[in-house]
Amino acid sequence: MKKGLRDLWRILGPGLITGAADDDPSGIATYSQAGAQFGYSLTWTMFLTLPFMTAIQIISASIGWCTGEGLSRSIGKRLPRPLLLALIGLLVIANTINITADLAAMGAALRLVAGGPAVAYAIGFGVLCLVAEIVIPYHRYAGYLKYLTFVLFVYVATALTVHIPWSTVLRSVVLPNLSLGRDALLTVVAVFGTTISPYLFFWQAAQEAEESRLSYRHTSGAALSPQAFRHIALDTLTGMTMSNLVAFFIIVTTAATLHAHGITKIDTAAQAAEALKPIAGVFAFALFSAGIIGTGLLAVPVLAGSAAYGVAEAFRLKGSLELPASRAVGFYAIVSAATLAGAILTVLNIDPIKLLFWAAVINGVIAVPIMLAMMLVVSRRDEELNLPAWVKVLGWLAAGLMAIVVALLLWSEAIGHLTLERGGT
């Protein structure tokens, strides 16, 4: 039994870290708002998105493993260069916005627990993440990130500290009460955009490329062996399942506490933690707050790193977290710029809901062409990326799902503006 668990732990890596990074403080805020506003009625989204996000992340990972390159260079061979540069530019903007929201949430969470200046804490967390990413080589840094994924279980523990009517939850999952109202659509779009995000594609592909270069078992450009695919699939499925289960527990916890007590408006993850305190008790509040800080320490480096990998490959710069800063100056300059820009923006006290909304919009818009380009890469007839048919089918469906999500977002916003204009006249 112990040997089996040790073997599984060795297999887990990029997929586990990527899945955990998906539950960043911005994601926690989105899931908390879904639970607070709509109770258990959106729990079904976590089960619907799981097969699609798993397939698209397996595809990202397989591209990185086989080519020894990140996603930017691989999809750049299928897209016009101006389009690629535009997508990478939007990726950097969206990631920087996400970093800002995450650092602000981490600072606010520490202020709730220890008191003191939230902005100073946010900047301090940003500097800490940046120094760790620059100083620690990839093979050690990935190990630290891997152990940091355990922090997600605090949200499972939080759910166990409150009373939850599981029969009602199960009914909502199996027979959801679907609403086409604008607020419900926006929340569903936000949940989907948070769950299937482009920065996760770039990060896992880059991590698998790093792993393939470090592994004595593999030469870049070699075919994806059945054993390598099984490892990637198991690692990715584990990471994505953990990610969605944790998100499910966050929705359930906030539904059972905040929604049940009439609190239906949550702007930040820290606000959700603060609202839990008088309802669920100090222990649940402390767990929720600790989770915000822990997930932020995991997600901020992933956000900055994925932006750096994308830009570096688009401009043919030498870039790798395994290289010292002196040998990859441009790469680490991008990591530093994204992290420090996010930290500095926390000083401006920008509306967190606007930050999250625009990050979701940008992520949704750029996800569709990136996913389509990825599918073109893996659909070509060659021996390297000979993925099973079910992965490709789910990948195409995932791209279609995100296209529908973006269309719904734009439609709901257009309807909202028309309603405001008519109300104003």
C-alpha positions in Angstrom: 0.0 0.0 0.0 2.7 2.4 1.0 4.8 1.6 -2.0 1.8 2.2 -4.3 1.2 5.6 -2.7 4.9 6.5 -3.1 4.8 5.4 -6.8 1.7 7.6 -7.3 3.4 10.6 -5.6 6.4 10.2 -7.9 4.1 10.3 -11.0 2.2 13.3 -9.8 3.7 16.7 -10.8 2.8 19.2 -13.4 -0.9 18.1 -13.6 -1.3 18.2 -9.8 0.4 21.6 -9.5 -1.6 23.1 -12.4 -4.9 21.8 -10.9 -4.1 23.3 -7.5 -3.1 26.6 -9.0 -6.6 26.8 -10.6 -8.0 27.3 -7.1 -6.3 30.6 -6.6 -7.7 33.4 -4.4 -9.5 34.9 -7.4 -11.1 31.5 -8.1 -12.0 31.1 -4.5 -13.8 34.5 -4.7 -15.7 33.4 -7.8 -16.7 30.1 -6.2 -17.7 31.8 -3.0 -19.9 34.3 -4.8 -21.5 31.4 -6.7 -22.4 29.6 -3.4 -23.4 32.8 -1.6 -25.7 34.1 -4.4 -27.2 30.9 -5.8 -26.8 28.4 -3.0 -26.3 24.8 -4.2 -27.8 25.4 -7.6 -24.4 25.8 -9.4 -22.6 22.8 -7.9 -23.2 20.9 -11.2 -20.7 23.2 -13.0 -17.8 21.5 -11.2 -18.8 18.1 -12.6 -19.6 19.3 -16.1 -16.3 21.1 -16.6 -14.1 18.2 -15.2 -13.8 16.0 -18.4 -13.3 19.0 -20.6 -10.6 20.7 -18.5 -8.9 17.3 -18.0 -8.7 16.7 -21.8 -7.4 20.1 -22.7 -4.8 19.9 -20.0 -3.7 16.4 -21.2 -3.3 17.9 -24.6 -1.3 20.8 -23.3 0.9 18.5 -21.3 1.4 16.1 -24.3 2.5 18.9 -26.6 5.1 20.1 -24.0 6.4 16.6 -23.3 6.8 15.5 -27.0 8.2 18.8 -28.4 10.3 19.9 -25.4 8.8 23.3 -26.1 6.1 25.4 -24.4 2.7 26.1 -25.9 3.6 29.5 -27.4 6.1 28.0 -29.9 3.9 25.1 -30.8 0.7 27.0 -31.5 2.8 29.7 -33.2 3.3 27.3 -36.0 -0.4 27.1 -36.6 -1.4 30.8 -36.1 -0.4 34.0 -37.9 2.3 35.8 -35.9 0.3 39.0 -35.3 -2.5 36.9 -33.8 -0.1 34.9 -31.7 1.5 38.2 -30.3 -1.9 39.6 -29.6 -3.0 36.5 -27.7 0.3 36.5 -25.7 -0.2 40.2 -24.9 -3.7 39.6 -23.6 -2.4 36.6 -21.6 0.1 38.8 -19.9 -2.5 41.4 -19.1 -5.0 38.8 -17.8 -2.3 37.2 -15.7 -1.2 40.5 -14.2 -4.8 41.3 -13.3 -5.1 37.9 -11.7 -1.8 38.4 -9.8 -3.1 41.7 -8.5 -6.4 40.2 -7.3 -4.6 37.2 -5.7 -2.0 39.4 -3.9 -4.8 41.7 -2.7 -6.8 38.8 -1.4 -3.7 37.3 0.4 -2.9 40.6 2.0 -6.5 41.1 3.2 -6.6 37.5 4.5 -3.5 38.0 6.6 -4.9 41.4 7.9 -8.0 39.6 9.0 -6.0 37.1 11.0 -3.1 39.2 12.3 -4.1 42.8 11.8 -1.8 45.3 10.2 -1.6 46.9 6.7 -3.1 44.6 3.9 -1.3 46.5 1.1 2.1 46.0 2.7 1.3 42.3 3.2 0.3 42.0 -0.5 3.5 43.6 -1.7 5.5 41.4 0.7 3.8 38.2 -0.7 4.6 39.4 -4.2 8.3 39.9 -3.4 8.5 36.5 -1.6 7.0 34.7 -4.6 9.3 36.5 -7.0 12.5 35.8 -5.0 11.6 32.1 -4.7 10.9 31.8 -8.4 14.3 33.4 -9.3 16.5 31.8 -6.7 15.3 28.2 -6.5 16.0 26.0 -9.6 13.0 24.3 -11.2 13.6 20.8 -10.1 13.5 21.9 -6.4 10.9 24.6 -6.9 8.4 22.1 -8.5 8.8 19.9 -5.4 7.9 22.7 -3.1 4.9 23.6 -5.2 3.9 20.0 -5.2 3.8 19.8 -1.4 2.0 23.2 -1.3 -1.0 21.6 -3.0 -2.0 20.0 0.3 -3.2 23.4 1.4 -6.3 22.9 -0.7 -7.6 20.3 1.7 -8.3 23.1 4.2 -11.4 23.8 2.2 -12.6 20.2 2.5 -11.9 20.5 6.3 -13.8 23.8 6.4 -16.9 22.1 4.9 -16.7 19.4 7.5 -16.9 22.1 10.3 -20.4 23.3 9.2 -23.8 21.6 8.8 -24.5 20.7 5.2 -27.7 19.1 3.9 -26.1 16.6 1.6 -29.4 15.3 0.2 -30.2 18.8 -1.0 -26.7 19.2 -2.5 -27.0 15.8 -4.3 -30.4 16.9 -5.7 -28.9 20.1 -7.0 -26.0 18.3 -8.7 -28.2 15.7 -10.4 -31.3 17.8 -11.1 -30.0 21.4 -11.3 -32.3 24.4 -11.3 -31.0 26.1 -14.4 -31.6 29.8 -14.8 -31.2 32.0 -17.9 -31.2 35.2 -15.8 -28.3 37.6 -16.5 -26.7 37.3 -13.0 -26.9 33.5 -13.2 -25.4 33.4 -16.7 -22.6 35.8 -15.7 -21.8 33.6 -12.7 -21.7 30.4 -14.8 -19.5 32.2 -17.3 -17.2 33.3 -14.5 -17.0 29.8 -13.1 -16.2 28.3 -16.5 -13.6 31.0 -17.2 -12.0 30.5 -13.8 -11.9 26.7 -14.2 -10.6 26.5 -17.8 -8.0 29.3 -18.0 -5.3 29.8 -20.7 -2.5 30.4 -18.1 -3.0 26.8 -17.0 -2.5 25.5 -20.6 0.8 27.5 -20.9 2.0 26.5 -17.4 1.5 22.7 -17.7 2.9 22.6 -21.3 6.0 24.4 -20.0 6.3 22.2 -17.0 6.1 19.1 -19.0 8.7 20.5 -21.4 11.0 21.1 -18.4 10.3 17.5 -17.1 11.1 16.0 -20.6 14.4 17.9 -20.7 15.3 16.8 -17.2 14.2 13.2 -17.7 16.8 10.6 -18.9 13.9 8.5 -20.2 12.9 10.9 -22.9 14.3 12.8 -25.9 12.4 15.9 -27.2 10.8 15.1 -30.5 10.3 11.4 -29.6 6.8 9.9 -29.8 4.5 9.9 -26.9 4.8 6.4 -25.5 1.8 4.6 -23.9 3.6 4.8 -20.5 4.3 8.5 -20.8 0.6 9.1 -21.8 -0.6 7.1 -18.8 1.6 9.1 -16.5 0.4 12.4 -18.0 -3.2 11.3 -17.9 -3.1 10.1 -14.3 -1.2 13.2 -13.1 -3.6 15.5 -14.9 -6.8 13.7 -13.9 -5.7 13.8 -10.3 -4.9 17.5 -10.4 -8.1 18.5 -12.2 -10.3 16.3 -9.9 -8.7 17.8 -6.8 -9.2 21.3 -8.2 -12.9 20.8 -9.0 -13.6 18.9 -5.8 -12.1 21.7 -3.7 -14.1 24.3 -5.8 -17.2 22.2 -5.1 -16.6 22.2 -1.4 -16.1 26.0 -1.5 -19.4 26.5 -3.2 -21.1 24.1 -0.8 -19.6 25.7 2.3 -20.5 29.2 1.3 -24.0 28.1 0.3 -24.6 26.3 3.6 -23.4 29.3 5.6 -23.6 32.7 3.8 -26.5 32.0 1.4 -28.5 30.3 4.2 -28.1 33.4 6.3 -29.0 35.9 3.6 -25.5 37.0 2.6 -25.6 36.9 -1.2 -22.9 39.4 -2.2 -19.2 38.5 -1.9 -16.5 40.7 -3.6 -13.3 38.9 -2.5 -12.1 35.7 -1.1 -11.1 37.5 2.1 -14.6 38.9 2.4 -16.0 35.4 2.2 -13.6 34.3 5.0 -14.7 37.3 7.2 -18.4 36.6 6.6 -17.9 33.0 7.7 -16.6 34.0 11.2 -19.8 34.9 13.0 -21.8 32.1 11.2 -19.4 29.1 11.1 -17.1 30.0 13.9 -13.4 31.1 14.4 -12.0 27.7 13.3 -13.8 27.7 9.9 -12.7 31.4 9.4 -9.1 30.6 10.2 -9.0 27.6 7.9 -10.6 29.6 5.0 -8.1 32.5 5.5 -5.1 30.1 5.6 -6.3 28.5 2.4 -6.4 31.9 0.7 -2.8 32.6 1.6 -1.5 29.1 0.8 -3.2 28.9 -2.6 -2.0 32.4 -3.5 1.6 31.3 -2.8 1.1 28.5 -5.2 -0.8 30.4 -7.9 1.1 33.7 -8.2 4.3 32.0 -9.4 2.3 29.9 -11.8 0.6 33.1 -13.3 3.9 34.9 -13.6 5.7 31.9 -14.9 3.1 31.0 -17.6 3.2 34.6 -18.8 7.0 34.5 -19.0 7.1 31.2 -20.9 4.6 32.5 -23.4 6.4 35.8 -24.1 9.9 34.2 -24.1 8.9 31.6 -26.6 7.1 34.0 -28.8 10.2 36.2 -29.1 12.7 33.3 -29.1 14.2 34.3 -25.8 16.1 31.8 -23.6 13.7 30.9 -20.9 13.5 28.3 -18.2 13.0 28.2 -14.4 15.8 25.6 -14.3 18.3 28.3 -15.6 19.9 30.8 -13.3 18.8 34.4 -13.7 22.1 35.4 -15.3 21.5 33.0 -18.2 17.8 33.9 -18.9 17.7 37.7 -18.1 14.7 38.4 -20.5 12.7 35.5 -19.1 13.2 36.5 -15.5 12.6 40.1 -16.4 9.1 39.1 -17.6 8.5 37.1 -14.4 9.6 40.1 -12.3 7.5 42.6 -14.3 4.3 40.6 -14.1 4.7 39.9 -10.3 5.8 43.4 -9.3 3.2 45.1 -11.6 0.5 43.0 -9.8 2.0 43.9 -6.4 2.1 47.6 -7.2 -1.5 47.6 -8.6 -2.7 46.5 -5.2 -1.9 50.0 -3.9 -4.5 51.5 -6.2 -7.4 49.6 -4.4 -9.1 48.9 -7.7 -12.6 47.4 -7.4 -11.9 43.6 -7.1 -15.1 42.7 -8.9 -14.0 44.7 -11.9 -10.6 43.0 -11.8 -12.1 39.5 -11.7 -14.6 40.4 -14.4 -12.1 41.7 -16.9 -9.7 38.9 -16.2 -12.5 36.4 -16.9 -13.4 38.3 -20.1 -9.8 38.3 -21.4 -9.3 34.7 -20.4 -12.5 33.6 -22.2 -11.7 35.6 -25.4 -8.1 34.3 -25.8 -9.0 30.7 -24.6 -11.0 29.9 -27.8 -8.3 30.6 -30.5 -5.6 29.1 -28.3 -7.6 25.9 -27.8 -8.5 25.7 -31.5 -4.8 26.1 -32.3 -3.9 23.3 -29.8 -6.5 21.0 -31.4 -5.0 21.7 -34.8 -1.5 20.7 -33.5 -2.7 17.4 -32.0 -5.0 16.6 -35.0 -2.2 16.5 -37.5 -1.2 13.1 -38.7 2.2 12.3 -37.2 3.6 9.7 -34.8 4.6 12.1 -32.0 1.2 13.3 -30.8 -0.8 10.2 -31.5 -3.3 10.8 -28.7 -6.4 8.6 -28.1 -9.5 9.6 -30.0 -11.5 10.3 -26.8 -9.0 13.0 -25.8 -9.3 14.8 -29.1 -13.1 14.6 -29.1 -13.2 16.1 -25.6 -10.6 18.7 -26.6 -12.8 19.9 -29.5 -15.9 19.9 -27.3 -13.9 21.9 -24.7 -13.1 24.5 -27.4 -16.7 24.6 -28.4 -17.9 24.9 -24.8 -15.6 27.9 -24.2 -16.8 29.5 -27.5 -20.4 29.2 -26.2 -19.4 30.6 -22.8 -17.8 33.7 -24.4 -20.8 34.2 -26.7 -23.1 34.0 -23.6 -21.0 36.5 -21.8 -21.1 39.0 -24.6 -24.8 38.4 -25.1 -25.6 38.9 -21.4 -23.5 42.1 -21.3 -25.3 43.4 -24.4 -28.7 42.7 -22.9 -27.5 44.4 -19.7 -26.4 47.6 -21.5 -29.7 47.7 -23.5 -31.7 47.4 -20.2 -29.7 50.2 -18.6 -30.2 52.4 -21.7 -33.9 51.8 -21.7 -34.1 52.4 -18.0 -32.2 55.7 -18.4 -34.6 56.9 -21.1 
